[in-house]
């Protein structure tokens, strides 16, 4: 019987995903490299999980990117209307009265309060844990319901924030979860409960079928206020781990959309009359981090000691001068990128400091800065040294990334030209990430995805125990003060303060900020009304149209 079931399942997959084109279908198939682990937004850690759960669950608000202003604009979703009090510390919300869960139970304010309770509960270990500082919470960051969340009626509630916390609407940006489904599940066991695979949802689409490592099939809920007759009937996420197979199926019309197109394939796709190619700019940058402190001493006893190689800002500037970053942009990215000058993306038009000039590729300038810092080739062996220590280090990169392989090899030669001996070591991604958090590396190359809304504090604040994402252990008291002022609302000019931070970081150059890398998205022209922005490509799919 088991063998028969497997055969039947395989036949169904072949029927659903035959090699015929999607031309006349009312369904949209999105190619993804890996499957999801959970359908509950508490644990939507990956991009794919976020895309799927957005279609299954409603948030209080939805938002769009305003490219003219470089910021997010909020729109109603489950919340029908909202208003702030005069002090902007209490948010009054009225939710829709016509939303039901997929099992027929009405969605109410009780679900909203329960959801925020779960997201903030340390026992749940949700993706949003630790992001409720502006609410009234206990010492573990768990929201105090009786102080922060007040039910007025089944459709009305008030959210009360801490005095002087200066909250915004991003504070309530969490998909809502059904209380009647999860209230009797032990909170520490929610992540492994079978309800994760059989979700009760209230979004515009419902889970019709999940074939593990094959496909996720979502079917539109015709009762949803977001759905109309022209919304796609099904949104199907087809799991295709191999990039070349995804690409071939896109060209053949077997799938309709894929992200992370390699630059070598762009012209080929553009020549296909059925396909559009759109870059998403300004969300991802590559960098080489130079650990500002000695990682061994910090790991041993928590002491802050300057890194023997990278403790000097002038040395870090020299390293950036030594790198031919433009070669990567031109030769590997085919121009789909731009030099990075710091951690603030040009998409944030109101706060980006466009007066800053990237350090140019200049080996002579690099050599002078290094010499001024005492790094000279005293014994003529080709490697510069100082106080008997040769400038030789290991550059760690995550394995399996061709772009970083290309860049690391190029940069190794660039640094050799100024007398620095670099050994490249590839680490499995899990090991690489673990070692970053443990501060085991002197130098490494990686990527950073800029959060929206922007949050510099998580990676640039000096209190290393409070900011585990400050991997390079950068510390600057002036930056700390500016970040404090932005967070507590005491800044008299937030835009000016962000620009000051950028200038300081540019002067200190704690990283070699390499380049912003475009995420190339390609989709079939039969899809219209698709809005690709810095927020992503697979968003608000119920608004897409099929021609």
C-alpha positions as CSV (number, residue, x, y, z in Angstrom):
1,X,0.0,0.0,0.0
2,X,2.8,2.4,0.9
3,X,4.5,1.8,-2.5
4,X,1.1,2.4,-4.3
5,X,0.6,5.7,-2.4
6,X,4.0,6.9,-3.4
7,X,3.3,6.1,-7.1
8,X,-0.1,7.9,-6.9
9,X,1.6,10.9,-5.3
10,X,4.2,11.0,-8.0
11,X,1.6,10.8,-10.8
12,X,-0.3,13.7,-9.2
13,X,2.8,15.8,-9.2
14,X,3.4,15.0,-12.9
15,X,-0.2,16.0,-13.7
16,X,0.1,19.3,-11.7
17,X,3.5,20.2,-13.1
18,X,3.5,18.8,-16.7
19,X,5.9,20.4,-19.1
20,X,3.1,22.3,-20.8
21,X,3.2,26.1,-20.8
22,X,1.2,28.1,-18.3
23,X,-0.1,30.3,-21.1
24,X,-3.8,29.6,-20.6
25,X,-3.8,28.9,-16.9
26,X,-5.4,31.0,-14.2
27,X,-2.6,29.8,-11.8
28,X,0.8,31.4,-11.2
29,X,3.8,29.2,-10.4
30,X,6.7,30.7,-8.6
31,X,10.0,28.8,-8.6
32,X,11.8,28.6,-5.2
33,X,15.1,27.0,-4.2
34,X,13.9,25.4,-1.0
35,X,10.8,24.3,0.8
36,X,9.3,25.9,3.9
37,X,9.5,24.5,7.4
38,X,6.4,26.1,8.9
39,X,3.1,27.8,7.8
40,X,2.8,29.7,11.0
41,X,4.1,33.3,10.8
42,X,5.6,33.0,14.3
43,X,8.4,31.0,12.6
44,X,8.5,32.5,9.2
45,X,12.3,33.0,9.2
46,X,13.1,32.5,5.5
47,X,12.1,34.6,2.6
48,X,9.9,31.8,1.2
49,X,8.1,31.4,4.5
50,X,7.5,35.1,4.7
51,X,6.0,35.1,1.1
52,X,3.7,32.2,1.8
53,X,2.5,33.4,5.2
54,X,1.7,36.8,3.8
55,X,-0.9,35.1,1.6
56,X,-2.3,32.9,4.4
57,X,-2.6,35.4,7.2
58,X,-3.7,39.0,7.5
59,X,-1.7,41.7,9.3
60,X,-3.3,44.7,10.8
61,X,-1.8,46.9,8.1
62,X,-0.3,46.4,4.7
63,X,2.2,48.7,3.1
64,X,3.8,49.8,-0.2
65,X,7.1,51.4,-1.1
66,X,7.0,55.1,-2.1
67,X,10.0,55.3,-4.4
68,X,9.8,59.1,-4.6
69,X,10.2,59.6,-0.9
70,X,12.2,56.4,-0.2
71,X,9.9,55.2,2.5
72,X,7.0,52.9,3.4
73,X,3.3,54.0,3.2
74,X,0.8,52.1,5.3
75,X,-2.7,51.1,4.1
76,X,-5.6,49.3,5.8
77,X,-5.8,45.5,6.0
78,X,-7.4,43.7,9.0
79,X,-7.4,47.1,10.6
80,X,-10.1,49.2,9.0
81,X,-8.9,52.5,10.6
82,X,-6.6,53.7,13.3
83,X,-5.6,56.9,15.1
84,X,-3.0,58.2,17.6
85,X,-3.6,60.2,20.7
86,X,-2.0,63.7,21.1
87,X,1.1,62.3,22.7
88,X,1.4,59.6,20.1
89,X,1.6,56.9,22.9
90,X,-1.8,55.3,22.5
91,X,-2.9,53.8,19.2
92,X,-6.6,53.1,18.8
93,X,-7.5,50.5,16.2
94,X,-10.8,49.3,14.7
95,X,-10.6,46.0,12.8
96,X,-12.9,44.7,10.1
97,X,-16.1,42.9,11.1
98,X,-16.2,40.6,8.1
99,X,-13.1,38.5,8.5
100,X,-13.4,34.8,9.3
101,X,-10.9,32.0,9.9
102,X,-10.9,29.2,7.4
103,X,-12.7,27.0,9.9
104,X,-15.6,29.5,10.0
105,X,-14.7,31.2,13.3
106,X,-14.9,35.0,13.3
107,X,-11.6,36.9,13.6
108,X,-11.8,39.4,16.6
109,X,-9.6,41.6,18.7
110,X,-9.0,38.6,21.0
111,X,-7.0,37.1,18.1
112,X,-4.9,40.3,17.8
113,X,-4.1,40.4,21.5
114,X,-3.3,36.7,21.7
115,X,-1.0,37.0,18.7
116,X,1.1,39.8,20.2
117,X,1.2,37.8,23.4
118,X,2.6,34.9,21.5
119,X,5.1,36.8,19.4
120,X,6.6,38.4,22.6
121,X,6.6,35.2,24.8
122,X,10.2,33.8,25.3
123,X,8.7,30.3,25.6
124,X,7.5,30.6,22.0
125,X,10.8,31.8,20.5
126,X,9.1,33.5,17.6
127,X,10.9,35.4,14.8
128,X,9.8,38.7,16.5
129,X,11.1,38.0,19.9
130,X,12.9,41.0,21.4
131,X,11.2,43.5,19.1
132,X,8.7,44.9,21.6
133,X,10.9,47.3,23.5
134,X,8.3,50.1,23.0
135,X,5.5,48.2,24.7
136,X,5.2,47.7,28.4
137,X,7.0,44.4,29.0
138,X,8.5,42.3,31.8
139,X,12.2,41.8,32.1
140,X,12.1,39.1,29.5
141,X,10.5,41.3,26.9
142,X,7.1,39.6,27.2
143,X,4.3,42.1,26.7
144,X,2.3,43.0,29.8
145,X,-1.2,42.6,28.4
146,X,-3.0,44.5,31.1
147,X,-0.8,47.6,30.4
148,X,-0.2,47.6,26.7
149,X,-3.2,45.9,25.0
150,X,-6.7,47.0,26.0
151,X,-9.8,45.4,24.5
152,X,-12.6,47.8,23.9
153,X,-14.9,45.5,22.0
154,X,-14.6,42.6,19.5
155,X,-13.6,45.0,16.8
156,X,-11.8,47.8,18.9
157,X,-8.6,47.9,20.9
158,X,-6.0,50.3,22.2
159,X,-2.3,49.7,22.2
160,X,-0.5,51.7,24.8
161,X,3.2,52.3,24.4
162,X,5.8,53.4,26.9
163,X,6.0,57.1,27.7
164,X,8.6,58.7,25.4
165,X,9.1,55.6,23.3
166,X,8.1,57.3,20.0
167,X,6.4,54.3,18.4
168,X,5.4,54.1,14.8
169,X,3.1,51.7,12.8
170,X,5.9,49.2,12.3
171,X,5.4,48.3,15.9
172,X,2.2,46.5,15.0
173,X,3.4,44.8,11.8
174,X,2.8,41.1,12.7
175,X,0.4,38.6,11.0
176,X,-2.5,37.7,13.2
177,X,-2.9,34.1,14.5
178,X,-6.1,32.3,15.6
179,X,-6.5,32.2,19.3
180,X,-9.0,29.4,19.3
181,X,-6.5,27.1,17.5
182,X,-3.4,27.8,19.6
183,X,-4.6,28.7,23.0
184,X,-4.6,25.1,24.2
185,X,-1.2,24.2,22.7
186,X,1.8,24.3,25.1
187,X,3.7,27.4,24.1
188,X,7.1,25.8,24.1
189,X,5.8,23.1,21.7
190,X,4.1,25.3,19.2
191,X,7.0,25.2,16.8
192,X,6.7,21.4,16.5
193,X,3.0,21.1,16.7
194,X,1.2,19.5,13.7
195,X,-0.9,22.7,13.4
196,X,2.2,24.2,11.7
197,X,1.5,22.0,8.7
198,X,-2.3,22.2,8.7
199,X,-2.9,25.9,9.2
200,X,-6.2,27.7,10.0
201,X,-5.9,31.0,8.2
202,X,-7.7,34.2,7.4
203,X,-5.8,35.6,4.4
204,X,-6.7,35.9,0.8
205,X,-5.4,32.4,0.0
206,X,-5.7,29.0,1.8
207,X,-3.4,26.1,1.8
208,X,-4.9,23.5,-0.6
209,X,-2.0,21.0,-0.8
210,X,1.6,20.7,0.4
211,X,3.9,18.1,-1.2
212,X,7.1,18.3,0.8
213,X,10.1,19.4,-1.2
214,X,7.8,19.5,-4.3
215,X,5.2,22.2,-4.1
216,X,3.0,24.4,-2.0
217,X,-0.4,25.0,-3.6
218,X,-2.4,28.0,-2.3
219,X,-6.0,28.5,-3.5
220,X,-7.8,31.8,-3.4
221,X,-10.5,32.3,-0.7
222,X,-13.4,33.8,-2.7
223,X,-14.9,35.1,0.6
224,X,-11.9,37.3,1.3
225,X,-12.4,41.0,1.0
226,X,-9.0,41.1,-0.8
227,X,-10.0,38.7,-3.6
228,X,-12.0,39.5,-6.7
229,X,-12.9,37.6,-9.8
230,X,-9.6,38.6,-11.5
231,X,-7.3,37.4,-8.7
232,X,-5.2,34.4,-9.7
233,X,-7.0,31.2,-8.8
234,X,-3.9,29.5,-7.3
235,X,-0.5,30.7,-6.3
236,X,1.9,27.7,-6.5
237,X,5.4,27.7,-5.0
238,X,7.3,25.0,-6.9
239,X,10.4,23.8,-5.1
240,X,13.3,23.5,-7.6
241,X,16.7,23.4,-5.8
242,X,18.8,23.5,-8.9
243,X,19.2,27.0,-10.4
244,X,19.6,25.9,-14.0
245,X,16.4,23.8,-13.9
246,X,14.5,26.8,-12.5
247,X,15.9,29.0,-15.2
248,X,15.0,26.4,-18.0
249,X,11.5,26.1,-16.7
250,X,11.1,29.9,-16.6
251,X,12.2,30.1,-20.2
252,X,9.9,27.3,-21.2
253,X,6.9,28.8,-19.4
254,X,6.6,26.0,-16.9
255,X,7.1,28.5,-14.1
256,X,6.1,32.2,-14.1
257,X,8.6,33.9,-11.8
258,X,12.0,33.4,-10.1
259,X,14.4,35.6,-8.2
260,X,18.2,35.8,-7.9
261,X,18.8,35.6,-11.6
262,X,22.6,35.4,-12.3
263,X,23.9,38.2,-14.4
264,X,25.2,35.8,-17.1
265,X,21.7,34.9,-17.9
266,X,20.1,38.3,-18.2
267,X,20.6,38.9,-21.9
268,X,19.4,35.4,-22.7
269,X,16.2,36.1,-20.7
270,X,15.7,39.6,-22.3
271,X,15.8,38.0,-25.7
272,X,12.9,35.8,-24.8
273,X,9.8,37.7,-25.9
274,X,7.7,36.3,-23.1
275,X,9.9,37.3,-20.1
276,X,10.6,40.5,-18.3
277,X,13.7,41.2,-16.2
278,X,13.6,43.7,-13.3
279,X,16.4,44.5,-10.8
280,X,15.7,45.2,-7.2
281,X,18.3,47.7,-6.0
282,X,19.5,48.8,-2.6
283,X,18.6,46.0,-0.2
284,X,21.8,43.9,-0.3
285,X,25.4,44.8,0.0
286,X,28.5,42.7,0.2
287,X,31.3,43.6,2.6
288,X,34.6,42.5,4.1
289,X,34.5,42.9,7.9
290,X,37.7,43.6,9.7
291,X,37.3,42.6,13.4
292,X,38.2,45.8,15.2
293,X,39.1,43.9,18.3
294,X,41.2,40.8,19.1
295,X,38.6,38.0,18.9
296,X,40.7,35.5,20.9
297,X,41.1,37.8,23.9
298,X,37.4,38.8,23.8
299,X,36.3,35.1,23.6
300,X,38.6,34.2,26.5
301,X,37.7,36.9,29.0
302,X,35.6,39.6,27.4
303,X,38.4,42.1,27.1
304,X,38.4,44.8,24.5
305,X,41.8,44.9,22.8
306,X,42.6,46.4,19.4
307,X,43.1,43.9,16.7
308,X,46.7,43.7,15.8
309,X,45.9,44.1,12.1
310,X,42.6,45.9,11.9
311,X,42.4,48.0,15.0
312,X,43.4,51.2,13.1
313,X,41.0,53.1,10.9
314,X,43.8,54.1,8.6
315,X,44.7,50.5,8.0
316,X,41.1,49.7,7.3
317,X,40.9,52.5,4.8
318,X,44.1,51.3,3.2
319,X,42.5,47.8,2.7
320,X,39.5,49.3,1.0
321,X,41.8,51.4,-1.3
322,X,43.6,48.2,-2.2
323,X,40.4,46.4,-3.4
324,X,39.3,46.6,-7.1
325,X,35.6,46.6,-6.3
326,X,34.7,48.0,-9.7
327,X,36.1,44.9,-11.3
328,X,33.5,42.7,-9.5
329,X,30.7,45.1,-10.5
330,X,31.7,45.2,-14.1
331,X,33.0,41.7,-14.7
332,X,30.8,39.5,-12.4
333,X,27.7,41.6,-11.8
334,X,27.6,43.0,-15.4
335,X,26.9,46.4,-14.0
336,X,24.0,45.3,-11.9
337,X,25.4,46.9,-8.7
338,X,27.0,50.0,-7.4
339,X,29.8,50.9,-5.0
340,X,28.8,51.0,-1.4
341,X,30.0,53.8,0.9
342,X,28.4,52.7,4.1
343,X,25.5,50.8,5.7
344,X,22.7,53.2,4.6
345,X,21.1,52.4,1.3
346,X,20.5,55.0,-1.4
347,X,16.9,53.9,-1.5
348,X,16.4,55.8,1.8
349,X,16.4,59.1,0.0
350,X,15.6,61.3,3.0
351,X,18.5,60.1,5.1
352,X,21.1,58.9,2.6
353,X,24.2,61.1,2.6
354,X,25.1,61.4,-1.1
355,X,28.0,63.7,-0.4
356,X,30.2,60.8,0.7
357,X,32.6,59.6,-1.9
358,X,33.6,55.9,-2.0
359,X,37.3,55.1,-1.4
360,X,38.8,54.6,-4.8
361,X,40.9,51.7,-6.0
362,X,44.3,53.1,-5.4
363,X,47.2,50.8,-4.5
364,X,49.6,53.7,-4.0
365,X,47.3,55.4,-1.5
366,X,46.9,52.0,0.3
367,X,50.7,51.5,0.5
368,X,51.2,55.0,2.0
369,X,48.5,54.6,4.6
370,X,50.0,51.3,5.6
371,X,53.5,52.7,5.7
372,X,52.3,55.6,7.8
373,X,50.9,53.1,10.3
374,X,54.3,51.3,10.5
375,X,53.6,48.4,8.2
376,X,56.7,48.0,6.0
377,X,58.5,45.2,4.3
378,X,61.6,45.2,6.6
379,X,63.1,41.9,5.4
380,X,62.4,42.1,1.7
381,X,60.3,39.0,1.5
382,X,57.3,40.8,-0.1
383,X,55.1,40.8,3.0
384,X,54.8,43.9,5.1
385,X,55.4,43.6,8.8
386,X,55.3,45.6,12.0
387,X,57.1,44.9,15.3
388,X,58.1,41.5,14.0
389,X,54.6,40.5,12.9
390,X,53.9,39.9,9.2
391,X,50.6,41.2,7.8
392,X,49.1,37.8,7.1
393,X,45.6,36.7,7.8
394,X,42.8,34.3,6.8
395,X,39.7,35.6,5.0
396,X,36.7,33.4,5.7
397,X,33.8,33.1,3.2
398,X,30.7,30.9,3.2
399,X,31.0,28.0,0.8
400,X,28.9,27.6,-2.3
401,X,28.7,31.3,-3.3
402,X,30.3,31.8,-6.8
403,X,30.3,35.6,-6.5
404,X,32.3,35.6,-3.3
405,X,34.6,33.0,-4.7
406,X,35.3,35.3,-7.6
407,X,35.7,38.4,-5.4
408,X,37.9,36.7,-2.8
409,X,40.3,35.4,-5.4
410,X,40.5,38.9,-6.9
411,X,40.9,40.7,-3.6
412,X,43.6,38.2,-2.5
413,X,45.7,39.3,-5.4
414,X,44.9,43.0,-4.8
415,X,46.1,42.7,-1.2
416,X,49.2,40.8,-2.3
417,X,50.1,43.8,-4.5
418,X,50.3,46.0,-1.3
419,X,52.3,43.4,0.6
420,X,49.5,41.6,2.5
421,X,49.4,37.8,2.5
422,X,45.8,36.4,2.5
423,X,44.6,32.8,2.9
424,X,41.1,32.1,1.8
425,X,39.1,29.6,3.8
426,X,35.6,28.5,2.9
427,X,33.2,27.4,5.7
428,X,29.9,25.7,5.6
429,X,27.2,28.3,6.0
430,X,26.0,27.0,9.4
431,X,29.5,26.9,10.8
432,X,30.2,30.4,9.3
433,X,27.2,32.0,11.0
434,X,28.0,30.3,14.3
435,X,31.6,31.6,14.2
436,X,30.3,35.1,13.4
437,X,28.2,35.1,16.6
438,X,31.0,33.6,18.6
439,X,33.4,36.3,17.2
440,X,35.9,33.8,16.1
441,X,37.1,35.5,12.9
442,X,39.6,38.3,12.2
443,X,38.3,38.9,8.7
444,X,35.4,37.6,6.6
445,X,33.3,38.4,3.5
446,X,29.5,38.2,3.7
447,X,26.3,40.0,2.7
448,X,23.9,42.2,4.7
449,X,20.3,42.7,3.9
450,X,19.1,46.2,4.9
451,X,16.0,46.1,7.1
452,X,13.0,48.2,6.4
453,X,12.5,50.3,8.4
454,X,16.2,51.1,8.7
455,X,17.8,50.0,11.9
456,X,21.5,50.8,12.4
457,X,21.5,50.2,16.1
458,X,21.4,46.4,15.7
459,X,24.8,46.3,14.1
460,X,26.6,49.5,15.0
461,X,25.9,50.1,18.7
462,X,28.9,49.7,21.0
463,X,27.3,47.5,23.7
464,X,28.4,44.2,22.2
465,X,26.3,42.1,24.6
466,X,23.2,44.0,23.5
467,X,24.0,44.0,19.8
468,X,25.1,40.5,18.8
469,X,24.9,41.5,15.1
470,X,27.8,44.0,15.6
471,X,30.1,41.2,14.4
472,X,33.1,43.4,13.8
473,X,32.8,44.9,17.4
474,X,32.8,48.5,16.1
475,X,32.7,51.0,18.9
476,X,32.2,54.8,18.7
477,X,30.7,56.8,21.5
478,X,29.5,59.6,19.2
479,X,27.6,57.1,17.0
480,X,26.1,55.6,20.2
481,X,24.8,59.0,21.3
482,X,23.3,59.7,17.9
483,X,21.6,56.3,17.9
484,X,20.3,56.8,21.4
485,X,18.8,60.2,20.3
486,X,17.1,58.6,17.3
487,X,15.7,55.8,19.4
488,X,14.4,57.8,22.4
489,X,13.0,60.6,20.3
490,X,15.3,63.3,21.6
491,X,16.9,63.9,18.2
492,X,16.0,67.4,17.0
493,X,16.8,66.4,13.4
494,X,16.7,62.7,12.7
495,X,17.8,63.1,9.0
496,X,20.8,65.1,10.0
497,X,21.7,62.6,12.7
498,X,21.6,59.7,10.3
499,X,23.9,61.6,7.9
500,X,26.3,62.3,10.8
501,X,26.4,58.6,11.6
502,X,27.2,57.8,8.0
503,X,30.1,60.4,8.0
504,X,31.6,58.9,11.1
505,X,31.3,55.3,9.9
506,X,32.9,56.3,6.6
507,X,35.8,58.0,8.4
508,X,36.3,54.9,10.6
509,X,35.7,52.3,7.8
510,X,35.0,49.4,10.2
511,X,34.1,47.3,7.1
512,X,35.3,47.5,3.6
513,X,31.8,48.3,2.2
514,X,32.1,46.6,-1.2
515,X,29.0,47.0,-3.4
516,X,25.2,47.0,-3.5
517,X,24.1,43.9,-5.4
518,X,20.9,44.0,-7.4
519,X,18.5,41.1,-6.9
520,X,17.4,40.3,-10.5
521,X,13.8,39.1,-10.8
522,X,12.4,37.6,-13.9
523,X,8.7,36.8,-14.6
524,X,6.4,35.9,-17.5
525,X,4.8,38.8,-19.3
526,X,1.4,37.1,-18.8
527,X,1.5,38.5,-15.3
528,X,0.5,42.1,-15.0
529,X,-0.1,44.5,-12.1
530,X,3.0,43.1,-10.3
531,X,4.7,45.7,-8.2
532,X,8.4,45.0,-7.7
533,X,10.1,47.2,-5.2
534,X,12.8,47.2,-2.4
535,X,10.1,45.3,-0.4
536,X,10.4,42.4,-2.7
537,X,8.7,40.8,-5.7
538,X,6.3,38.2,-4.3
539,X,4.0,40.5,-2.5
540,X,0.2,41.2,-2.7
541,X,-0.2,38.5,-5.3
542,X,-4.0,38.8,-5.0
543,X,-3.6,42.1,-7.0
544,X,-1.7,40.4,-9.9
545,X,-3.6,39.9,-13.1
546,X,-3.1,37.2,-15.8
547,X,-3.4,38.1,-19.5
